């Protein structure tokens, strides 16, 4: 039997080392599905519950493996459903390839069933490369180029294949006019900034007395170099949220996350520094950076299109973070005056004591910060942590202390709800021997994370380490938006949009054959986390927590405070709880903090 186009497509994916494709079936990819049957499910077809979840799983796989993620869907609605996950890949600079079916060529233009203009649909999300395969000879070049472009540009790409083309006999491109041959492979390259520019950067950094560093996900492979540069310069290191796992949170001079979800030490370091070094970050919120005339600044980034646009940098270096820092280090002078560094370290130590105290503030029934605090104390070595968008991201940013060797991520720039559980599933396929933890608000859980518990149960047997713990912040409120309405819009909670129907998440997990426990008291949390992290299957913690505990930013402006007060005075149904919890939480920043994990 002759090999079809679909057979060759799967063979080519195997040749590229692709081990699994996340997807959902449909008649627009029937030819591919039949080829999968003939190929003994190689690469493995991982069936999500929804195409959007398949795309998020591919993003999670790519983020945590460093390899390209691949997803697939049928024509029409299947292709449309991929878009949100692919936009997540685009905005967070993640290599993902989408393989999408299309109506037969003979029906195109005839308003046929599930006929949509897929080139127009994907031309923005896959702007780096999207192409339709119309003849067999075209396939190897299109597929190879989609994979290479995704890896090189760190972006999503798309390959669209008509359903009738999938079942044609495959014939390779010939050595003739208007044929485009192709080849496998992509050897990595490393770019180092110009040596003269490195010397000028060192002069700027050596002249500074109070140096601050900001690192993002582009510095992930440069943790040792970041630490060495920080030591030489006596600098503190703040982290963009996507760079939370670049350097461990237990390093004394690491101030933690920056921005609205960030820490007070990061905010104050940026407010006081005279020099800024940004490495591998495109953190967008300039109000959390130094004043524009305050600091001399240097940026290092591998992507020349991303430098110089967040702050008036004096010098922009285009190069790989690790190699450029290695080239910079011999030109840096160790600062003898360590007072700036010592000040930062004292602030960091005080901050963690304050976070400890805030997590132990009484609430009704459970303080959500306590969920993250208790997890942080118990994180197993090598853990992979994902957080969903919403208040879960606030507490993840401030309370989870990632140690060396751990990984963590979330939908950063798109900030999409519904990514945490599929991210964790993608992580489990990237690292089957490592535990994963997903931190999810109940809104995101109801939106689409619940269904992916079924996917986790279905593929549990493929993971060497079966642990995938999901903590649900069960407060029956779309909490982040509620707080944004109060603090940014001065509007009270609108219950018709914010109130969620009550769901027993632990019971749902148990009904799927997973583990589950309901937590209604802070005293139950530690044992519940211990059970989840020791379970022989994925496990859901359904934690009933207080929606009135405020996600207080590191610096509350007068306008934000006035707007929140105005919202409460307008009749917010939670006004007394908000005022009570807000005062108790804020008080921890000024009261002596006596509580500690040791007693």
Beta strands, then each sheet from edge to edge (+ up, - down):
strand 1: 20-23
strand 2: 44-47
strand 3: 69-73
strand 4: 96-102
strand 5: 130-133
strand 6: 156-162
strand 7: 211-215
strand 8: 236-239
strand 9: 254-257
strand 10: 275-279
strand 11: 296-301
strand 12: 315-318
strand 13: 384-387
strand 14: 407-410
strand 15: 436-441
strand 16: 468-474
strand 17: 515-519
strand 18: 539-544
sheet 1: 2+ 1+ 3+ 4+ 6+ 5+
sheet 2: 9+ 8+ 7+ 10+ 11+ 12+
sheet 3: 14+ 13+ 15+ 16+ 18+ 17+
end
